[in-house]
Amino acid sequence: MSEGLNRVCLGRRYQGDSVVAEAGVMRAFAQAVGDLNPSYVGDDPVAHPLFAVRLLRGLMPQLLGDPELGCDQSRLVHGEQRFTYEQPVRAGDSVALEGVVSAIEDKRSGQVLRVE
């Protein structure tokens, strides 16, 4: 493809600020997704498994907004996501954010950007 994502950005790392997981925000997230499991909304909550999406909100605009990458966000479709946890995120945990452009694949319908 002659246009699209810039492969010069393959392997590029983006550093986000560290984010502190706050109990009230974790509870509100679980309630918003309709999961009232006491583990997520109780007195000493752990983060809902999808809470990582909330933590990444400061990093993804930086990565996708990199002018050199050339991502047209108005045409972006979110295809899939996968999270791997070594341990649950607990209230008060500080989470360091980092993303790397791991692949750019050409498809008939456009391109796939993989971020890890």
C-alpha positions, 0 to 999 in steps of 0.5 A: 500500500502506498498510503497508510500507516508508516512502517518507520514506526514499527517497534516505536515505544510510547511512554504514558504517565503512571496511573494510580488505580483509585477504589472509587473509580474502580467501583464506578467502572464495574457498576458502569459495565453492569458487573456488581461482583463484590470483588469489584465493588466491595470495600477492598476492590480489585479492578474489573478485568476490563478496567485496563481500558480505562487505564490506557486512556492517556496512552492511546491518544499519544500513540495513535496521534503520533503524526509520523505514524499517520493514523487516520483516527476518523477511519479507525475500527477497534478490532480486538483486545487482549489483556494478560495479568500477572496479578489483579490491579488493586486500589492504590496500585500504580500502573506504568503505561507503555505501548509499542507498535508491534505490527502493521499488516496490509489487508484488502480492506485496509491495514491492521495496527497491532499495539502491545 
